[in-house]
Amino acid sequence: MTSLLPPAPFSGIATFGRAPHVTSAAGFDTAILGVPYDSSTSNRSGTRFGPRAIREQSLLLWGYNNVQQVNPFEALKLVDLGDVAVVPPSILATHDAIEAAATAVLDQQATLITLGGDHSISLPLLKAHAAKHGPLAVVHFDAHPDTWDYEYLGQPLSHGTPFIRALEAGLIDRDAYIQIGIRGPTGSPQDYIDAVNLGARMITLEEFRTRTMSSVLEEITQRIGNRPCYVTLDIDCVDPAFAPGTGTPEVGGLTSYEILQLVRGLKSVNTVGFDLVEVSPPYDHAGITAILAANLVFEFLSLRALRERGA
C-alpha cells in the first residue's frame, strides 16, 4: 500500500520538518531552536539567515530514514520553538539570551537542537548543558579549532574563541574532547599545538584521509564512553564543493557523504545536545549547504529517535 505524500515543500509555514511551532518545550521531548546571530564573524557575514534557510530545506524531508530505519518525526515529540531574540550589537546580551532560552528547554526535560548562526553561540549552549550535566564530552566537527586565545577587535568572544572560553570555564571534559576535520592555513604552527595542549584530540583532515571511517568512529566512541556528550557541527568541516554557503570556507574538506556517515556513527554516544552552525545563505548556490544542513539535523533527530526506542 502506498503511503500518502507529505504536503508540497513549497507550501505551508517553514518550521523544521513541519513540527508544531509553540513557545514552550513542555510536553515535548525534542526542541528545535534558531539563533540568527552572526555579529562575531571574522570574514563574510550572513549566517543570521541560516536558521530560516535550514528550516525551508527541511520541508524536503519526507520523514523516513532508510539507513537508520526510523521516522524521527513520528517517533519523537518534536517542537520548533522559533528563534532566540538576539541583540546584533551585543554578543554578551545575545549570549545571555541564548543561555536563558536553552536552560528553559533543558529544565522542561527536552533535548535541544540549535540552528545557527555563527559558532560563538556554542559557548552559551555549552554553559546551559554543563549546568545540567556537569563537564561535557564534546564532539566538534570543524575546519578550525576555534580555540584561539586572542581578542578580535578588542573582544574576548567571537566565533574563533568559543572552545577556549568553554575549556577555561570547565564546561568541557578535557579527556573527552575530540575535533574532526581540522585543516587549512593558520597564523602559525602554534595554533594546532595550543588546541592539543588544551586537551583536544585533533583529527586533522590529513589524518582522517589515512584512516578508515570505522576506525575514526571507534576512537570517538571509546574516547567519549558513556559521558554526556554535546555535538557541535560547523558546516565548514565539509568541503566548499559540497557546502559553499559558509563564512570561512576551507578547501579539501569532508564530503557530504562522509559527514553523514560520521553523524550516523554516533548512534551509541550519549548525546545530550547538538548545534549546527555557520550556514550562510548569501553564499549558498542553489541552497545546497542548507539542504545538507537540514539532512544532518534529520540524521541527528534519527539518532535521538533510536535512543528513545532503545535501539
Contacts in CASP RR format, 6 or more apart in sequence:
PFRMAT RR
TARGET T0000
AUTHOR 0000-0000-0000
METHOD contacts of the structure
MODEL  1
MTSLLPPAPFSGIATFGRAPHVTSAAGFDTAILGVPYDSSTSNRSGTRFG
PRAIREQSLLLWGYNNVQQVNPFEALKLVDLGDVAVVPPSILATHDAIEA
AATAVLDQQATLITLGGDHSISLPLLKAHAAKHGPLAVVHFDAHPDTWDY
EYLGQPLSHGTPFIRALEAGLIDRDAYIQIGIRGPTGSPQDYIDAVNLGA
RMITLEEFRTRTMSSVLEEITQRIGNRPCYVTLDIDCVDPAFAPGTGTPE
VGGLTSYEILQLVRGLKSVNTVGFDLVEVSPPYDHAGITAILAANLVFEF
LSLRALRERGA
5 62 0 8 1.000
6 18 0 8 1.000
6 62 0 8 1.000
6 63 0 8 1.000
7 18 0 8 1.000
7 59 0 8 1.000
9 59 0 8 1.000
9 60 0 8 1.000
10 59 0 8 1.000
12 18 0 8 1.000
12 59 0 8 1.000
13 21 0 8 1.000
14 52 0 8 1.000
14 55 0 8 1.000
14 56 0 8 1.000
14 58 0 8 1.000
14 59 0 8 1.000
15 21 0 8 1.000
15 32 0 8 1.000
15 55 0 8 1.000
15 80 0 8 1.000
15 82 0 8 1.000
16 32 0 8 1.000
16 54 0 8 1.000
16 55 0 8 1.000
16 58 0 8 1.000
16 78 0 8 1.000
16 80 0 8 1.000
16 115 0 8 1.000
16 294 0 8 1.000
16 297 0 8 1.000
17 55 0 8 1.000
17 58 0 8 1.000
17 59 0 8 1.000
17 61 0 8 1.000
17 63 0 8 1.000
17 73 0 8 1.000
17 78 0 8 1.000
17 80 0 8 1.000
18 59 0 8 1.000
18 73 0 8 1.000
19 32 0 8 1.000
19 73 0 8 1.000
19 78 0 8 1.000
19 79 0 8 1.000
19 80 0 8 1.000
20 79 0 8 1.000
20 80 0 8 1.000
21 79 0 8 1.000
21 80 0 8 1.000
21 81 0 8 1.000
21 82 0 8 1.000
22 79 0 8 1.000
22 81 0 8 1.000
23 81 0 8 1.000
23 82 0 8 1.000
24 81 0 8 1.000
24 104 0 8 1.000
24 108 0 8 1.000
25 31 0 8 1.000
25 79 0 8 1.000
25 81 0 8 1.000
25 104 0 8 1.000
25 105 0 8 1.000
25 108 0 8 1.000
25 110 0 8 1.000
26 108 0 8 1.000
27 77 0 8 1.000
27 108 0 8 1.000
27 110 0 8 1.000
28 77 0 8 1.000
28 78 0 8 1.000
28 79 0 8 1.000
28 108 0 8 1.000
28 110 0 8 1.000
29 76 0 8 1.000
29 77 0 8 1.000
29 78 0 8 1.000
29 109 0 8 1.000
29 110 0 8 1.000
29 111 0 8 1.000
29 304 0 8 1.000
29 308 0 8 1.000
30 76 0 8 1.000
30 77 0 8 1.000
30 78 0 8 1.000
30 79 0 8 1.000
30 110 0 8 1.000
30 111 0 8 1.000
30 113 0 8 1.000
30 301 0 8 1.000
30 304 0 8 1.000
31 78 0 8 1.000
31 79 0 8 1.000
31 80 0 8 1.000
31 81 0 8 1.000
31 105 0 8 1.000
31 110 0 8 1.000
31 111 0 8 1.000
31 112 0 8 1.000
31 113 0 8 1.000
32 78 0 8 1.000
32 79 0 8 1.000
32 80 0 8 1.000
32 81 0 8 1.000
32 82 0 8 1.000
32 113 0 8 1.000
32 114 0 8 1.000
32 115 0 8 1.000
32 297 0 8 1.000
33 81 0 8 1.000
33 82 0 8 1.000
33 83 0 8 1.000
33 84 0 8 1.000
33 101 0 8 1.000
33 102 0 8 1.000
33 105 0 8 1.000
33 112 0 8 1.000
33 113 0 8 1.000
33 114 0 8 1.000
33 115 0 8 1.000
34 51 0 8 1.000
34 81 0 8 1.000
34 82 0 8 1.000
34 83 0 8 1.000
34 84 0 8 1.000
34 114 0 8 1.000
34 115 0 8 1.000
34 116 0 8 1.000
34 117 0 8 1.000
35 51 0 8 1.000
35 83 0 8 1.000
35 84 0 8 1.000
35 86 0 8 1.000
35 94 0 8 1.000
35 98 0 8 1.000
35 114 0 8 1.000
35 115 0 8 1.000
35 116 0 8 1.000
35 117 0 8 1.000
35 121 0 8 1.000
36 48 0 8 1.000
36 49 0 8 1.000
36 50 0 8 1.000
36 51 0 8 1.000
36 52 0 8 1.000
36 83 0 8 1.000
36 84 0 8 1.000
36 86 0 8 1.000
36 116 0 8 1.000
36 117 0 8 1.000
37 47 0 8 1.000
37 48 0 8 1.000
37 84 0 8 1.000
37 86 0 8 1.000
37 88 0 8 1.000
37 94 0 8 1.000
37 98 0 8 1.000
37 116 0 8 1.000
37 117 0 8 1.000
37 118 0 8 1.000
37 120 0 8 1.000
37 121 0 8 1.000
38 45 0 8 1.000
38 46 0 8 1.000
38 47 0 8 1.000
38 48 0 8 1.000
38 117 0 8 1.000
38 118 0 8 1.000
38 280 0 8 1.000
39 45 0 8 1.000
39 88 0 8 1.000
39 89 0 8 1.000
39 91 0 8 1.000
39 94 0 8 1.000
39 118 0 8 1.000
40 91 0 8 1.000
40 118 0 8 1.000
40 120 0 8 1.000
40 152 0 8 1.000
40 155 0 8 1.000
40 157 0 8 1.000
40 158 0 8 1.000
40 159 0 8 1.000
40 160 0 8 1.000
41 47 0 8 1.000
41 118 0 8 1.000
41 158 0 8 1.000
41 159 0 8 1.000
41 247 0 8 1.000
41 248 0 8 1.000
42 152 0 8 1.000
42 158 0 8 1.000
42 159 0 8 1.000
42 160 0 8 1.000
42 248 0 8 1.000
43 247 0 8 1.000
43 248 0 8 1.000
44 247 0 8 1.000
44 248 0 8 1.000
44 280 0 8 1.000
44 282 0 8 1.000
44 283 0 8 1.000
45 247 0 8 1.000
45 280 0 8 1.000
46 247 0 8 1.000
46 280 0 8 1.000
46 281 0 8 1.000
46 282 0 8 1.000
46 283 0 8 1.000
47 116 0 8 1.000
47 117 0 8 1.000
47 118 0 8 1.000
47 246 0 8 1.000
47 247 0 8 1.000
47 277 0 8 1.000
47 278 0 8 1.000
47 279 0 8 1.000
47 280 0 8 1.000
48 86 0 8 1.000
48 88 0 8 1.000
48 117 0 8 1.000
49 280 0 8 1.000
49 281 0 8 1.000
49 282 0 8 1.000
50 115 0 8 1.000
50 116 0 8 1.000
50 117 0 8 1.000
50 279 0 8 1.000
50 280 0 8 1.000
50 281 0 8 1.000
50 290 0 8 1.000
50 293 0 8 1.000
51 82 0 8 1.000
51 83 0 8 1.000
51 115 0 8 1.000
51 116 0 8 1.000
51 117 0 8 1.000
52 281 0 8 1.000
53 279 0 8 1.000
53 281 0 8 1.000
53 284 0 8 1.000
53 287 0 8 1.000
53 290 0 8 1.000
53 293 0 8 1.000
54 115 0 8 1.000
54 276 0 8 1.000
54 279 0 8 1.000
54 290 0 8 1.000
54 293 0 8 1.000
54 294 0 8 1.000
54 297 0 8 1.000
55 80 0 8 1.000
55 115 0 8 1.000
55 294 0 8 1.000
56 290 0 8 1.000
57 287 0 8 1.000
57 290 0 8 1.000
57 291 0 8 1.000
57 293 0 8 1.000
57 294 0 8 1.000
58 294 0 8 1.000
58 297 0 8 1.000
58 298 0 8 1.000
60 291 0 8 1.000
60 294 0 8 1.000
61 73 0 8 1.000
61 294 0 8 1.000
61 295 0 8 1.000
61 298 0 8 1.000
63 71 0 8 1.000
63 72 0 8 1.000
63 73 0 8 1.000
63 74 0 8 1.000
63 298 0 8 1.000
64 70 0 8 1.000
64 71 0 8 1.000
65 71 0 8 1.000
65 72 0 8 1.000
65 298 0 8 1.000
65 299 0 8 1.000
65 302 0 8 1.000
67 264 0 8 1.000
68 264 0 8 1.000
68 267 0 8 1.000
68 299 0 8 1.000
68 302 0 8 1.000
68 303 0 8 1.000
68 305 0 8 1.000
68 306 0 8 1.000
70 302 0 8 1.000
70 305 0 8 1.000
70 306 0 8 1.000
70 309 0 8 1.000
70 311 0 8 1.000
71 305 0 8 1.000
72 78 0 8 1.000
72 298 0 8 1.000
72 301 0 8 1.000
72 302 0 8 1.000
72 304 0 8 1.000
72 305 0 8 1.000
73 301 0 8 1.000
75 305 0 8 1.000
75 308 0 8 1.000
75 309 0 8 1.000
76 301 0 8 1.000
76 304 0 8 1.000
76 305 0 8 1.000
76 308 0 8 1.000
78 301 0 8 1.000
79 110 0 8 1.000
81 101 0 8 1.000
81 105 0 8 1.000
84 94 0 8 1.000
84 97 0 8 1.000
84 98 0 8 1.000
84 101 0 8 1.000
85 97 0 8 1.000
86 94 0 8 1.000
86 97 0 8 1.000
86 98 0 8 1.000
87 93 0 8 1.000
87 94 0 8 1.000
87 97 0 8 1.000
88 94 0 8 1.000
91 120 0 8 1.000
91 155 0 8 1.000
91 157 0 8 1.000
91 158 0 8 1.000
92 157 0 8 1.000
94 121 0 8 1.000
95 120 0 8 1.000
95 121 0 8 1.000
95 123 0 8 1.000
95 124 0 8 1.000
95 157 0 8 1.000
96 124 0 8 1.000
98 121 0 8 1.000
98 124 0 8 1.000
98 125 0 8 1.000
98 128 0 8 1.000
99 124 0 8 1.000
99 125 0 8 1.000
99 127 0 8 1.000
99 128 0 8 1.000
102 112 0 8 1.000
102 114 0 8 1.000
102 124 0 8 1.000
102 125 0 8 1.000
102 128 0 8 1.000
102 129 0 8 1.000
103 128 0 8 1.000
103 131 0 8 1.000
105 112 0 8 1.000
106 112 0 8 1.000
106 128 0 8 1.000
106 129 0 8 1.000
106 132 0 8 1.000
111 272 0 8 1.000
111 273 0 8 1.000
111 274 0 8 1.000
111 304 0 8 1.000
112 125 0 8 1.000
112 128 0 8 1.000
112 129 0 8 1.000
112 273 0 8 1.000
112 274 0 8 1.000
113 273 0 8 1.000
113 274 0 8 1.000
113 275 0 8 1.000
113 276 0 8 1.000
113 297 0 8 1.000
113 300 0 8 1.000
113 301 0 8 1.000
114 121 0 8 1.000
114 125 0 8 1.000
114 274 0 8 1.000
114 275 0 8 1.000
114 276 0 8 1.000
115 275 0 8 1.000
115 276 0 8 1.000
115 277 0 8 1.000
115 279 0 8 1.000
115 293 0 8 1.000
115 297 0 8 1.000
116 275 0 8 1.000
116 276 0 8 1.000
116 277 0 8 1.000
116 278 0 8 1.000
116 279 0 8 1.000
117 277 0 8 1.000
117 278 0 8 1.000
117 279 0 8 1.000
118 159 0 8 1.000
118 277 0 8 1.000
118 278 0 8 1.000
119 142 0 8 1.000
119 146 0 8 1.000
119 159 0 8 1.000
119 160 0 8 1.000
119 162 0 8 1.000
119 232 0 8 1.000
119 234 0 8 1.000
119 277 0 8 1.000
119 278 0 8 1.000
120 157 0 8 1.000
120 158 0 8 1.000
120 159 0 8 1.000
120 160 0 8 1.000
120 161 0 8 1.000
120 162 0 8 1.000
121 162 0 8 1.000
121 275 0 8 1.000
121 277 0 8 1.000
122 162 0 8 1.000
122 163 0 8 1.000
122 166 0 8 1.000
122 232 0 8 1.000
122 275 0 8 1.000
122 277 0 8 1.000
123 157 0 8 1.000
123 161 0 8 1.000
123 162 0 8 1.000
123 165 0 8 1.000
123 166 0 8 1.000
125 230 0 8 1.000
125 273 0 8 1.000
125 275 0 8 1.000
126 136 0 8 1.000
126 138 0 8 1.000
126 162 0 8 1.000
126 166 0 8 1.000
126 171 0 8 1.000
126 172 0 8 1.000
126 230 0 8 1.000
127 166 0 8 1.000
127 169 0 8 1.000
127 171 0 8 1.000
129 136 0 8 1.000
129 171 0 8 1.000
129 228 0 8 1.000
129 230 0 8 1.000
129 272 0 8 1.000
129 273 0 8 1.000
130 136 0 8 1.000
130 170 0 8 1.000
130 171 0 8 1.000
130 172 0 8 1.000
132 272 0 8 1.000
133 228 0 8 1.000
133 272 0 8 1.000
134 228 0 8 1.000
135 170 0 8 1.000
135 171 0 8 1.000
135 172 0 8 1.000
135 173 0 8 1.000
136 171 0 8 1.000
136 172 0 8 1.000
136 173 0 8 1.000
136 176 0 8 1.000
136 227 0 8 1.000
136 228 0 8 1.000
136 229 0 8 1.000
136 230 0 8 1.000
136 272 0 8 1.000
137 172 0 8 1.000
137 173 0 8 1.000
137 176 0 8 1.000
137 177 0 8 1.000
137 223 0 8 1.000
137 224 0 8 1.000
137 225 0 8 1.000
137 227 0 8 1.000
137 228 0 8 1.000
137 229 0 8 1.000
137 230 0 8 1.000
137 269 0 8 1.000
138 163 0 8 1.000
138 166 0 8 1.000
138 172 0 8 1.000
138 173 0 8 1.000
138 176 0 8 1.000
138 177 0 8 1.000
138 178 0 8 1.000
138 229 0 8 1.000
138 230 0 8 1.000
138 231 0 8 1.000
138 232 0 8 1.000
139 178 0 8 1.000
139 180 0 8 1.000
139 220 0 8 1.000
139 224 0 8 1.000
139 229 0 8 1.000
139 230 0 8 1.000
139 231 0 8 1.000
139 232 0 8 1.000
139 266 0 8 1.000
139 269 0 8 1.000
140 146 0 8 1.000
140 163 0 8 1.000
140 177 0 8 1.000
140 178 0 8 1.000
140 179 0 8 1.000
140 180 0 8 1.000
140 200 0 8 1.000
140 232 0 8 1.000
140 234 0 8 1.000
141 179 0 8 1.000
141 180 0 8 1.000
141 181 0 8 1.000
141 231 0 8 1.000
141 232 0 8 1.000
141 233 0 8 1.000
141 234 0 8 1.000
141 237 0 8 1.000
141 254 0 8 1.000
141 259 0 8 1.000
141 262 0 8 1.000
142 179 0 8 1.000
142 180 0 8 1.000
142 181 0 8 1.000
142 182 0 8 1.000
142 232 0 8 1.000
142 233 0 8 1.000
142 234 0 8 1.000
142 236 0 8 1.000
142 237 0 8 1.000
143 181 0 8 1.000
143 182 0 8 1.000
143 183 0 8 1.000
143 184 0 8 1.000
143 205 0 8 1.000
143 234 0 8 1.000
143 236 0 8 1.000
143 237 0 8 1.000
143 248 0 8 1.000
143 249 0 8 1.000
143 250 0 8 1.000
143 253 0 8 1.000
144 160 0 8 1.000
144 182 0 8 1.000
144 234 0 8 1.000
144 236 0 8 1.000
144 248 0 8 1.000
144 250 0 8 1.000
145 163 0 8 1.000
145 179 0 8 1.000
145 182 0 8 1.000
145 191 0 8 1.000
145 192 0 8 1.000
145 194 0 8 1.000
145 195 0 8 1.000
145 200 0 8 1.000
145 202 0 8 1.000
146 159 0 8 1.000
146 160 0 8 1.000
146 161 0 8 1.000
146 162 0 8 1.000
146 163 0 8 1.000
146 164 0 8 1.000
146 234 0 8 1.000
147 160 0 8 1.000
147 161 0 8 1.000
147 163 0 8 1.000
147 164 0 8 1.000
147 167 0 8 1.000
147 194 0 8 1.000
147 195 0 8 1.000
147 198 0 8 1.000
147 200 0 8 1.000
148 160 0 8 1.000
148 161 0 8 1.000
148 164 0 8 1.000
148 191 0 8 1.000
148 194 0 8 1.000
149 161 0 8 1.000
149 164 0 8 1.000
149 194 0 8 1.000
150 161 0 8 1.000
152 158 0 8 1.000
152 160 0 8 1.000
152 161 0 8 1.000
156 165 0 8 1.000
157 165 0 8 1.000
159 278 0 8 1.000
163 172 0 8 1.000
163 177 0 8 1.000
163 198 0 8 1.000
163 200 0 8 1.000
164 198 0 8 1.000
166 172 0 8 1.000
167 174 0 8 1.000
167 177 0 8 1.000
167 198 0 8 1.000
167 199 0 8 1.000
173 227 0 8 1.000
174 198 0 8 1.000
174 199 0 8 1.000
175 199 0 8 1.000
175 223 0 8 1.000
176 223 0 8 1.000
176 224 0 8 1.000
176 225 0 8 1.000
176 227 0 8 1.000
176 229 0 8 1.000
177 199 0 8 1.000
177 200 0 8 1.000
177 201 0 8 1.000
178 200 0 8 1.000
178 201 0 8 1.000
178 202 0 8 1.000
178 203 0 8 1.000
178 219 0 8 1.000
178 220 0 8 1.000
178 223 0 8 1.000
178 224 0 8 1.000
179 195 0 8 1.000
179 200 0 8 1.000
179 201 0 8 1.000
179 202 0 8 1.000
179 203 0 8 1.000
180 203 0 8 1.000
180 208 0 8 1.000
180 216 0 8 1.000
180 220 0 8 1.000
180 237 0 8 1.000
180 262 0 8 1.000
181 203 0 8 1.000
181 204 0 8 1.000
181 205 0 8 1.000
181 208 0 8 1.000
181 237 0 8 1.000
181 253 0 8 1.000
181 254 0 8 1.000
182 192 0 8 1.000
182 195 0 8 1.000
182 202 0 8 1.000
182 203 0 8 1.000
182 204 0 8 1.000
182 205 0 8 1.000
183 204 0 8 1.000
183 205 0 8 1.000
183 206 0 8 1.000
183 250 0 8 1.000
183 252 0 8 1.000
183 253 0 8 1.000
184 250 0 8 1.000
184 251 0 8 1.000
186 192 0 8 1.000
192 202 0 8 1.000
192 204 0 8 1.000
195 202 0 8 1.000
196 202 0 8 1.000
201 219 0 8 1.000
201 223 0 8 1.000
203 216 0 8 1.000
203 219 0 8 1.000
205 252 0 8 1.000
205 253 0 8 1.000
205 254 0 8 1.000
208 216 0 8 1.000
208 254 0 8 1.000
213 258 0 8 1.000
213 261 0 8 1.000
213 262 0 8 1.000
216 262 0 8 1.000
217 262 0 8 1.000
217 265 0 8 1.000
217 266 0 8 1.000
220 265 0 8 1.000
220 266 0 8 1.000
220 269 0 8 1.000
221 266 0 8 1.000
221 268 0 8 1.000
221 269 0 8 1.000
224 269 0 8 1.000
224 270 0 8 1.000
225 269 0 8 1.000
225 270 0 8 1.000
226 270 0 8 1.000
227 270 0 8 1.000
228 270 0 8 1.000
228 272 0 8 1.000
229 266 0 8 1.000
229 269 0 8 1.000
229 270 0 8 1.000
229 271 0 8 1.000
229 272 0 8 1.000
229 273 0 8 1.000
230 271 0 8 1.000
230 272 0 8 1.000
230 273 0 8 1.000
230 274 0 8 1.000
231 263 0 8 1.000
231 266 0 8 1.000
231 269 0 8 1.000
231 271 0 8 1.000
231 273 0 8 1.000
231 274 0 8 1.000
231 275 0 8 1.000
231 300 0 8 1.000
232 274 0 8 1.000
232 275 0 8 1.000
232 277 0 8 1.000
233 259 0 8 1.000
233 263 0 8 1.000
233 274 0 8 1.000
233 275 0 8 1.000
233 276 0 8 1.000
233 277 0 8 1.000
233 296 0 8 1.000
234 246 0 8 1.000
234 277 0 8 1.000
234 278 0 8 1.000
235 243 0 8 1.000
235 245 0 8 1.000
235 246 0 8 1.000
235 276 0 8 1.000
235 277 0 8 1.000
235 278 0 8 1.000
235 279 0 8 1.000
235 289 0 8 1.000
235 292 0 8 1.000
235 293 0 8 1.000
236 243 0 8 1.000
236 246 0 8 1.000
236 247 0 8 1.000
236 248 0 8 1.000
236 249 0 8 1.000
236 250 0 8 1.000
236 278 0 8 1.000
237 253 0 8 1.000
237 254 0 8 1.000
237 259 0 8 1.000
238 253 0 8 1.000
238 254 0 8 1.000
238 255 0 8 1.000
238 256 0 8 1.000
238 259 0 8 1.000
238 292 0 8 1.000
239 251 0 8 1.000
239 252 0 8 1.000
239 253 0 8 1.000
239 254 0 8 1.000
239 255 0 8 1.000
240 246 0 8 1.000
240 249 0 8 1.000
240 250 0 8 1.000
240 251 0 8 1.000
242 254 0 8 1.000
242 255 0 8 1.000
242 256 0 8 1.000
242 288 0 8 1.000
242 289 0 8 1.000
242 292 0 8 1.000
243 249 0 8 1.000
243 256 0 8 1.000
243 279 0 8 1.000
243 288 0 8 1.000
243 289 0 8 1.000
243 292 0 8 1.000
243 293 0 8 1.000
244 283 0 8 1.000
244 284 0 8 1.000
244 285 0 8 1.000
244 288 0 8 1.000
244 289 0 8 1.000
245 279 0 8 1.000
245 280 0 8 1.000
245 281 0 8 1.000
245 282 0 8 1.000
245 283 0 8 1.000
245 284 0 8 1.000
245 285 0 8 1.000
245 287 0 8 1.000
245 289 0 8 1.000
246 278 0 8 1.000
246 279 0 8 1.000
246 280 0 8 1.000
246 283 0 8 1.000
246 289 0 8 1.000
247 278 0 8 1.000
247 280 0 8 1.000
247 283 0 8 1.000
248 278 0 8 1.000
254 262 0 8 1.000
256 292 0 8 1.000
259 292 0 8 1.000
259 296 0 8 1.000
260 295 0 8 1.000
260 296 0 8 1.000
260 299 0 8 1.000
263 296 0 8 1.000
263 299 0 8 1.000
263 300 0 8 1.000
263 303 0 8 1.000
264 299 0 8 1.000
264 302 0 8 1.000
264 303 0 8 1.000
266 303 0 8 1.000
267 303 0 8 1.000
267 306 0 8 1.000
267 311 0 8 1.000
271 300 0 8 1.000
271 303 0 8 1.000
271 304 0 8 1.000
271 307 0 8 1.000
274 297 0 8 1.000
274 300 0 8 1.000
276 293 0 8 1.000
276 296 0 8 1.000
276 297 0 8 1.000
279 289 0 8 1.000
279 290 0 8 1.000
279 293 0 8 1.000
280 289 0 8 1.000
281 287 0 8 1.000
281 289 0 8 1.000
281 290 0 8 1.000
283 289 0 8 1.000
284 290 0 8 1.000
END
